[in-house]
C-alpha cells in the first residue's frame, strides 16, 4: 500500500527550514498561546515555530478539478511526531489534506494539499489521475465561506526524494500558489515508499 505520508517523509523532515508565509504578521514563540486565544486555531498557523495570524481567505473546504473528476473534501493535516506529513483520516481515499501549518489557498505563499494515489487492493485513490493534469488546466478550491478560488496549473514535475525542491514546493512566497503532492514511480517494498514524488504547481488566477 502506498501512503503519501510515508513517501513524503523526507520532504517534511526539512519543511520547517523553508521560507514561511510572506505578507502576514508573525508572533513570537512566547505569544503563540495568546495568538491562538485571540484569533482561534482556524485563523492561526505555526510557521517555523512561530504563531502566524492569517487574515484573508477562509480555510479550504473542497478541492475541485473538473478535468479529472475530482470533487473532494479537504481536511486539515499537520506533521506527525515522527516527522511524516499526515494524510486525511476522515476520508482517507476520497479526501485530501491541507498542510495547515502553511498558508491557506488564496493567501500569499505556497499552500500545499496531499492525497493518496492508490488504496489497499490497488484501486486508484483521490490523486490517482493527478498525473494527467497539464499546464493550463483549472483547479478550484471552495473555501469554508462558500467562495470558489480558481487556480491554473503552471507545471507538473516528478522528483526523486533527494532532489525535491523544498523551497519551490513549500516556501515560495512570490505569489499565491497551490501545490498538489502525491506519490509516483515504482513501489519499493524494502523502503516502504515510491521512487518518485509528483508535484502539480498551480497559481491563483481569480
N, C-alpha and C positions, 0 to 999 in steps of 0.2 A: 504494500500500500504506500503510495507516495503522499507525503504530507508537506505542505508548504512551510510550516514552522520548522521542520527538520531541514528542508533543503535551503532555507534562508538563515539558518543559524549563524553562518559565517558573516552574513551581512549585518545582522542585528548585534553581533558582538562588538561591532565598530560604529554603529549608527549614532551613538551619542557623541562621537568625535566629529560628526558632520556639522556644518553650519546650521544654526537654528532658524527660526522664522523671522524674517525682516518685516518692518512696518508695524510692529506692535511692541508695547512696553513690557518689560520684564521685572519680576520681583526678585529680591534676594532670597537665599535659602531660608533665612530666618523668618521671612514674611510669607512663606509658602502656605502655611496653615491659615493665615489671615486672608490670603487671596482666595483660597477655596471657600472660606466662610463668607466673604463679601460677595463673591461672584458666582459661587456654586460650581461643582465639578464639571457641569456641562459647558461652562464658559471658561474654564481654566485647564491648561495642559502643562505638562512638565517638559521643558526643553533644556537639555544639558544640566539637569538637576535643579533648574530654576522654575518657579511658577510663572507662567505666561498667561495673561488675561487676553482672551480672544474677543475682539469686537468686530462683528461683521456677519458672515453667513451663519445660518443655523447649522447644527450638526447634520451630516448626511443621513438620509433615511432609506433611499433606494438607489441602486445603480441600474441604469437602463442603457443597453447597447442594441439598438434595433436591428442592425445588420446581422448580428449573430444570435439574436433571440434572447438576450439576457434582460430580465426584469427581476432583480434580486434585492432582498432586504440587506441593509448594511448594519453591522454590529460593531461596536467599539471593541478594539483589541489593544493590548499592550505588549509588554515583554515579560516572559515567564522568568522565574527565579534562576533558571539555568541559562538565561540569555537568549533563548529562542523567541521568535515572533509568534504570538498567539494567532490562532485561526478561529473562525466562528464556531461557537458552541451550540447556539440555539438552532441554527440551520447549517450544519457543517458542510453539506454537499451542495446545497442550493443557495447559500448565502455567502456574503463577502465580509471581510473585516477591514475596518478603517483604523490605521495606526494613529490612535488618538493622542499620542504624545507629540505629534507633528501638527501642522496647520490643517484646518478644515478645507474641504474642496471649495474653491472660490476665494480663499484668502491668499495673500502674498506668500509664496513659497511652494514647496513640493508636498502636496497631500499624497498619501500612499494607501492603496487598497490591495489586499491579498485575497486569494481564494484557491481552493483545491483544483487540480487539473483532472484528477480521476478519483474513484472511490473504491472501497473493497469490492472485489469481483471484477474490476477492470472497466466498468462503465464510466463514461465521462461525468465529471462534476461540473460546477458552475463555470470554471475557466477552461473547460476542455476545448473550446473553439477560440480562445483568445488569440491563438497563433494565426487565425485567419484575418485578423484586423490589418488594415493597410492605411498608409498615410492619407489623411483627408476624411476618414470615417468619423462618424459622430458618436460621442459618448456623453451620456446625460447623468446628472446627479439630481435627484429630488430630495431637497432638504426637509427637516422636520417641520418647517413652517409651510411646506407645500410648494415652495418656489423651485423651478427647474433651472439648473445651470447647464449650459451647453459647452462641451469641450470638443476639441478636434484632435485626432491622432496626428502627431508630428513625426513619430519614429517608432519602429519595432526592432528590438535588439535582443540577441542571445549572448549570454556571458557565461564563462566558467566562473565558479565561486571566487577564485583568487583574483579575477580581473574585473569583477563587477564594480562600476564607478559609483561609489557610495555618495559622493558629493552630488552627482547628477541625479541620482535616484531619490535621495532623502533631503539633500541640503541646498538645492538650487533656489535661491531667493530672488532671482532676476525676473520672475513673472509669477503668474497664477497657474500652477501646474497640478495635474492629477496623473499619477503614475500607477499602473496596474502590474502586479507581480504574481507570477506562478512558476511552478517547476517545468522543466523541459529536458529534452535529451533522453538518454538511456538511464534506466534504474540500475543502481549499483548496490546489490544486497549487502555487501560487506561494509559499505559506508552508510547504509540506510538513507540514501539520498540520490538525486538525479545528477547527471553530469553537467547540466546547464540550468540557467535561470532565464526566464523570458520576462522582459520588461517592455510594456507598452507606454510610451510617453504621450501625454496629451496636454493641451493648453486651453485655458478658458477663452471662449470667443463671444459669449453672451450670457 
